[in-house]
Amino acid sequence: MHGKPVIGTNHGGIPEIVHEGENGHLVPQGDIRCLALALLDILTDEEKARTMGLKGYQMAIRDFGWEAATTKLLESYGVLPDLA
């Protein structure tokens, strides 16, 4: 939600949120070298970092913003919102 690229491990549910090369980097759990390379990639390429951050922000708003949260809540109660 802050428009920054993220680095996460390729473990659990993290790959559902972090899309390699799109909004950040996924690294194998416990692989310090891979983590260091991912950090260097983001820290040394300002344009790539900005683009990844923007894509992450757009995904966060689309999937987890107030409108998405409200829709999911209403759907859980069996009420479908009229978004027209």
Backbone as CSV, one residue per row, in Angstrom:
resi,resn,N_x,N_y,N_z,CA_x,CA_y,CA_z,C_x,C_y,C_z
1,MET,0.813,-1.199,0.000,0.000,0.000,0.000,0.856,1.263,0.000
2,HIS,2.160,1.120,0.107,3.051,2.278,0.136,3.786,2.487,-1.180
3,GLY,3.450,1.694,-2.193,4.060,1.874,-3.502,5.528,1.502,-3.552
4,LYS,5.932,0.549,-2.746,7.326,0.110,-2.727,7.410,-1.339,-3.190
5,PRO,8.498,-1.701,-3.863,8.671,-3.114,-4.234,8.912,-3.934,-2.973
6,VAL,8.587,-5.203,-3.040,8.760,-6.066,-1.879,9.636,-7.269,-2.238
7,ILE,10.238,-7.820,-1.215,11.007,-9.047,-1.367,10.453,-10.023,-0.339
8,GLY,10.081,-11.186,-0.803,9.540,-12.200,0.100,10.111,-13.556,-0.246
9,THR,9.868,-14.496,0.647,10.335,-15.847,0.387,9.313,-16.606,-0.445
10,ASN,9.807,-17.552,-1.175,8.970,-18.403,-2.018,8.393,-19.503,-1.128
11,HIS,7.559,-19.087,-0.169,7.082,-20.005,0.861,5.666,-19.607,1.280
12,GLY,4.867,-20.576,1.589,3.513,-20.317,2.081,2.673,-19.528,1.093
13,GLY,1.929,-18.572,1.598,1.043,-17.776,0.751,1.699,-16.559,0.129
14,ILE,2.970,-16.321,0.435,3.653,-15.129,-0.069,3.633,-15.048,-1.598
15,PRO,3.869,-16.150,-2.325,3.831,-16.057,-3.795,2.459,-15.677,-4.369
16,GLU,1.418,-15.740,-3.552,0.104,-15.296,-4.013,0.034,-13.768,-4.084
17,ILE,0.911,-13.102,-3.345,0.919,-11.641,-3.278,2.103,-11.046,-4.037
18,VAL,3.271,-11.649,-3.848,4.486,-11.152,-4.493,4.685,-11.916,-5.795
19,HIS,4.641,-11.195,-6.894,4.807,-11.794,-8.218,6.196,-11.429,-8.736
20,GLU,7.029,-12.435,-8.871,8.428,-12.255,-9.239,8.596,-11.343,-10.448
21,GLY,9.392,-10.296,-10.255,9.697,-9.367,-11.332,8.594,-8.380,-11.656
22,GLU,7.432,-8.562,-11.061,6.317,-7.653,-11.343,6.172,-6.607,-10.239
23,ASN,5.943,-7.070,-9.012,5.810,-6.120,-7.897,6.892,-6.338,-6.838
24,GLY,7.846,-7.193,-7.152,8.934,-7.452,-6.223,9.704,-8.693,-6.627
25,HIS,10.373,-9.268,-5.653,11.160,-10.475,-5.898,10.797,-11.548,-4.893
26,LEU,10.833,-12.787,-5.351,10.688,-13.948,-4.487,12.041,-14.637,-4.396
27,VAL,12.447,-14.967,-3.199,13.721,-15.655,-3.007,13.471,-16.946,-2.237
28,PRO,14.295,-17.959,-2.474,14.143,-19.196,-1.706,14.395,-18.947,-0.218
29,GLN,13.611,-19.591,0.597,13.746,-19.437,2.046,15.156,-19.855,2.474
30,GLY,15.834,-18.997,3.228,17.160,-19.291,3.747,18.313,-19.018,2.795
31,ASP,18.011,-18.544,1.585,19.065,-18.289,0.595,19.527,-16.837,0.709
32,ILE,20.539,-16.612,1.514,21.028,-15.261,1.792,21.600,-14.611,0.543
33,ARG,22.288,-15.375,-0.285,22.871,-14.829,-1.520,21.768,-14.316,-2.452
34,CYS,20.724,-15.096,-2.591,19.609,-14.694,-3.459,18.921,-13.447,-2.891
35,LEU,18.782,-13.382,-1.582,18.203,-12.206,-0.939,19.056,-10.973,-1.217
36,ALA,20.374,-11.121,-1.073,21.280,-9.995,-1.320,21.175,-9.526,-2.771
37,LEU,21.088,-10.453,-3.711,20.971,-10.085,-5.128,19.649,-9.371,-5.406
38,ALA,18.584,-9.826,-4.773,17.282,-9.178,-4.956,17.314,-7.755,-4.399
39,LEU,17.924,-7.582,-3.235,18.061,-6.244,-2.645,18.885,-5.337,-3.551
40,LEU,20.007,-5.844,-4.037,20.850,-5.047,-4.932,20.101,-4.653,-6.201
41,ASP,19.322,-5.580,-6.733,18.567,-5.290,-7.958,17.628,-4.110,-7.748
42,ILE,16.913,-4.118,-6.639,15.957,-3.042,-6.371,16.666,-1.743,-5.998
43,LEU,17.719,-1.843,-5.217,18.401,-0.636,-4.752,19.251,0.050,-5.818
44,THR,19.623,-0.683,-6.863,20.487,-0.099,-7.894,19.744,0.274,-9.169
45,ASP,18.459,-0.015,-9.230,17.681,0.323,-10.424,16.427,1.078,-9.982
46,GLU,16.567,2.389,-9.883,15.488,3.224,-9.358,14.206,3.116,-10.193
47,GLU,14.337,3.066,-11.499,13.155,2.967,-12.362,12.439,1.634,-12.159
48,LYS,13.198,0.545,-12.065,12.594,-0.768,-11.821,11.884,-0.768,-10.467
49,ALA,12.522,-0.202,-9.457,11.916,-0.145,-8.130,10.614,0.657,-8.164
50,ARG,10.622,1.767,-8.873,9.421,2.604,-8.976,8.302,1.848,-9.703
51,THR,8.644,1.174,-10.791,7.647,0.418,-11.559,7.069,-0.730,-10.736
52,MET,7.935,-1.478,-10.060,7.468,-2.579,-9.206,6.576,-2.046,-8.088
53,GLY,6.970,-0.939,-7.483,6.174,-0.350,-6.415,4.801,0.081,-6.895
54,LEU,4.749,0.686,-8.072,3.462,1.106,-8.636,2.570,-0.095,-8.918
55,LYS,3.137,-1.144,-9.489,2.339,-2.350,-9.766,1.842,-2.986,-8.473
56,GLY,2.683,-2.979,-7.447,2.260,-3.511,-6.155,1.139,-2.694,-5.544
57,TYR,1.244,-1.377,-5.653,0.196,-0.490,-5.139,-1.124,-0.736,-5.872
58,GLN,-1.055,-0.834,-7.189,-2.267,-1.068,-7.978,-2.919,-2.397,-7.598
59,MET,-2.101,-3.440,-7.399,-2.635,-4.734,-6.992,-3.243,-4.654,-5.598
60,ALA,-2.591,-3.943,-4.687,-3.096,-3.821,-3.324,-4.455,-3.123,-3.302
61,ILE,-4.582,-2.053,-4.050,-5.865,-1.340,-4.119,-6.931,-2.237,-4.745
62,ARG,-6.576,-2.877,-5.848,-7.541,-3.732,-6.562,-8.004,-4.904,-5.695
63,ASP,-7.067,-5.567,-5.019,-7.402,-6.800,-4.310,-7.702,-6.618,-2.824
64,PHE,-7.198,-5.537,-2.213,-7.326,-5.397,-0.765,-7.825,-4.029,-0.319
65,GLY,-8.163,-3.141,-1.256,-8.673,-1.821,-0.904,-10.079,-1.903,-0.331
66,TRP,-10.618,-0.750,0.050,-11.940,-0.712,0.677,-13.029,-1.301,-0.209
67,GLU,-12.987,-0.998,-1.495,-14.021,-1.534,-2.389,-13.960,-3.054,-2.455
68,ALA,-12.754,-3.602,-2.582,-12.595,-5.056,-2.640,-13.013,-5.697,-1.314
69,ALA,-12.617,-5.080,-0.206,-12.961,-5.631,1.107,-14.473,-5.613,1.328
70,THR,-15.118,-4.509,0.924,-16.569,-4.396,1.076,-17.274,-5.434,0.219
71,THR,-16.826,-5.586,-1.012,-17.427,-6.580,-1.902,-17.290,-7.978,-1.311
72,LYS,-16.108,-8.328,-0.816,-15.892,-9.658,-0.233,-16.770,-9.855,1.000
73,LEU,-16.918,-8.822,1.824,-17.766,-8.923,3.000,-19.219,-9.148,2.606
74,LEU,-19.713,-8.353,1.667,-21.103,-8.502,1.229,-21.336,-9.870,0.595
75,GLU,-20.367,-10.329,-0.186,-20.492,-11.659,-0.791,-20.552,-12.744,0.280
76,SER,-19.812,-12.566,1.372,-19.827,-13.569,2.444,-21.195,-13.646,3.123
77,TYR,-21.961,-12.538,3.061,-23.310,-12.524,3.598,-24.353,-12.872,2.540
78,GLY,-23.891,-13.182,1.340,-24.815,-13.531,0.276,-25.464,-12.336,-0.382
79,VAL,-24.898,-11.169,-0.175,-25.419,-9.937,-0.788,-24.433,-9.507,-1.854
80,LEU,-24.886,-9.441,-3.076,-24.012,-8.986,-4.152,-24.248,-7.516,-4.406
81,PRO,-23.216,-6.703,-4.325,-23.399,-5.251,-4.513,-23.716,-4.914,-5.952
82,ASP,-24.527,-3.868,-6.121,-24.832,-3.358,-7.450,-23.829,-2.236,-7.731
83,LEU,-22.755,-2.545,-8.462,-21.695,-1.577,-8.719,-21.910,-0.787,-10.000
84,ALA,-23.090,-0.889,-10.571,-23.369,-0.168,-11.825,-23.593,1.295,-11.614
